[in-house]
Amino acid sequence: IVRAAFEYARKHGRKKVTVAHKANILKMPGKLLLDAAAEVSKDFPEIQMEDKIIDNMCMQLVINPQQFDVIVTTNLFGDIISDLCAGLVGGLGVVSGANIGKDVAIFEAVHGSAPDIAGKGLANPTALLRSGLMMLAHMDFMNEAKMIENALNKTLAVKEQCTGDLGGKASTLQFADNVIANFDR
């Protein structure tokens, strides 16, 4: 997982990987993660490595999230941090996730299926679009991903073009039409 974080940082032009841990209390798993990070970081001299205790990490994410490029941690802490970060950027409706293995990668919208709004045209497709962007980037279709991302960001910048969860009045289909209309041709 640490190597994947550094490879992601390199591929996406990020300058720093932060290792979030609780080695002061969970000594064995914390030491294992920190030792692995120290060893792997030697293969990526252009990328700074730092570590933060998870409590402080969460506080720093709220106070100054821009200080972080790539965060690597264990599953439990990652689950908590990812929901915290989702809250910082608009909620679960706008964030995507990836499970990247050596040979297989899965990309997803992190929210559930929302059966209460299914078929009503209320769903925000941003998270699903972002998961597609991550998949395109993973497959090295960077230009295509950037083109879609630019159109999505233009749409998100105009509240009226957004779905209700983001303060707009657009239906799911209208939101998608707005993204398409915002493509640079």
C-alpha positions in Angstrom: 0.0 0.0 0.0 2.9 2.4 0.7 4.5 1.7 -2.6 1.1 2.3 -4.3 0.9 5.7 -2.6 4.4 6.7 -3.7 3.7 5.5 -7.3 0.4 7.5 -7.3 2.3 10.6 -6.1 4.9 10.2 -8.8 2.3 9.6 -11.6 0.2 12.6 -10.6 3.0 15.0 -9.9 2.5 15.1 -6.2 5.4 16.2 -4.0 4.6 14.6 -0.6 3.2 11.4 0.9 1.9 11.6 4.5 1.8 8.4 6.5 -1.1 8.6 9.1 -0.6 6.2 12.0 -1.1 5.7 15.7 2.3 4.2 16.5 2.3 5.8 19.9 -0.5 3.5 21.0 -0.7 0.7 18.3 3.0 0.1 18.4 3.4 -3.0 16.2 1.2 -2.0 13.3 2.3 1.6 13.5 6.0 0.6 13.4 5.3 -1.8 10.5 3.7 1.0 8.5 6.4 3.6 9.3 9.2 1.1 8.6 7.7 0.2 5.3 7.2 3.9 4.4 10.8 4.7 5.3 12.1 1.8 3.1 9.9 2.5 0.1 10.5 6.2 0.2 14.2 5.6 -0.7 13.0 4.6 -4.2 11.3 7.9 -4.6 13.8 10.6 -3.7 11.9 13.4 -5.4 8.9 12.8 -3.0 9.0 14.0 0.5 7.7 11.6 3.2 6.2 12.7 6.5 4.3 11.0 9.2 1.5 12.2 11.4 -0.4 10.6 14.3 -3.9 10.1 13.2 -5.5 12.4 15.8 -3.4 15.3 14.7 -3.9 14.3 11.1 -7.7 14.7 11.4 -7.3 18.1 13.0 -4.8 19.2 10.4 -7.2 18.1 7.6 -9.9 20.3 9.0 -7.6 23.3 9.7 -5.4 23.2 6.6 -6.2 20.4 4.1 -4.1 21.9 1.3 -0.9 20.9 3.1 -1.5 17.3 2.0 -0.8 15.7 -1.3 -1.2 11.9 -0.8 -2.1 10.2 2.4 -1.4 6.5 3.1 -2.7 4.7 6.2 -4.3 1.5 7.4 -7.8 0.5 6.4 -9.6 1.6 9.6 -8.0 5.0 9.7 -8.4 5.4 6.0 -12.1 4.8 6.2 -12.4 7.5 8.9 -10.2 10.0 7.1 -12.0 9.5 3.7 -15.4 10.3 5.3 -13.9 13.4 7.0 -12.4 14.5 3.6 -15.7 13.9 1.9 -17.3 16.3 4.3 -14.7 18.9 3.5 -15.5 18.9 -0.2 -19.3 18.6 -0.3 -20.3 15.2 1.1 -20.3 11.6 -0.1 -22.2 12.6 -3.3 -19.2 14.1 -4.8 -16.3 11.7 -3.9 -15.1 8.5 -5.5 -12.9 5.7 -4.4 -10.5 3.3 -5.9 -9.2 -0.1 -4.9 -6.1 -0.6 -6.8 -4.3 -3.9 -6.8 -1.3 -5.2 -8.7 -3.3 -6.6 -11.6 -6.9 -5.3 -11.0 -8.4 -2.0 -10.1 -12.0 -1.2 -9.1 -13.4 2.4 -9.1 -16.6 3.4 -7.4 -18.8 6.2 -6.1 -18.4 5.8 -2.3 -22.0 6.6 -1.5 -24.5 3.8 -1.4 -27.2 3.0 -3.9 -29.6 5.6 -2.4 -32.8 3.4 -3.0 -34.9 6.2 -1.4 -34.3 8.5 -4.4 -33.9 5.8 -7.1 -35.8 6.7 -10.3 -36.7 10.2 -9.1 -34.0 12.1 -11.0 -32.6 13.5 -7.8 -29.2 11.6 -7.7 -26.0 13.6 -8.0 -23.9 11.8 -10.6 -20.6 13.6 -9.6 -19.2 10.7 -7.6 -19.8 8.3 -10.3 -18.3 10.6 -12.9 -15.2 11.1 -10.7 -14.8 7.4 -10.3 -14.8 7.2 -14.1 -12.2 10.0 -14.2 -10.0 8.0 -11.8 -10.3 4.9 -14.0 -9.4 6.8 -17.1 -6.3 8.3 -15.4 -5.4 4.8 -14.1 -5.5 3.5 -17.7 -3.3 6.5 -18.8 -6.1 8.3 -20.7 -5.0 11.5 -19.0 -6.2 13.9 -21.7 -9.6 12.4 -21.8 -9.9 12.4 -18.0 -8.8 16.1 -17.9 -11.4 17.0 -20.6 -14.2 15.5 -18.6 -13.0 16.8 -15.3 -12.9 20.4 -16.8 -16.5 20.1 -17.9 -17.5 18.7 -14.6 -15.8 21.4 -12.7 -17.4 24.1 -14.9 -20.8 22.6 -14.1 -20.1 22.4 -10.3 -19.0 26.1 -10.3 -22.5 27.2 -11.3 -24.9 26.3 -8.5 -28.0 26.5 -10.7 -26.5 23.7 -12.9 -26.1 21.4 -9.8 -28.4 18.9 -8.2 -30.3 19.7 -5.0 -27.7 18.2 -2.6 -25.3 20.9 -3.9 -27.9 23.7 -3.6 -29.1 23.6 -7.2 -32.3 22.6 -8.8 -31.1 20.4 -11.7 -32.3 16.8 -12.1 -29.8 14.1 -12.6 -30.4 14.2 -16.4 -30.2 18.0 -16.4 -26.9 17.9 -14.5 -25.5 15.4 -17.0 -26.7 17.6 -19.9 -24.9 20.6 -18.2 -21.7 18.6 -18.0 -21.9 17.8 -21.7 -22.7 21.4 -22.6 -19.6 22.5 -20.7 -17.2 20.4 -22.8 -14.5 22.5 -24.6 -14.9 21.6 -28.2 
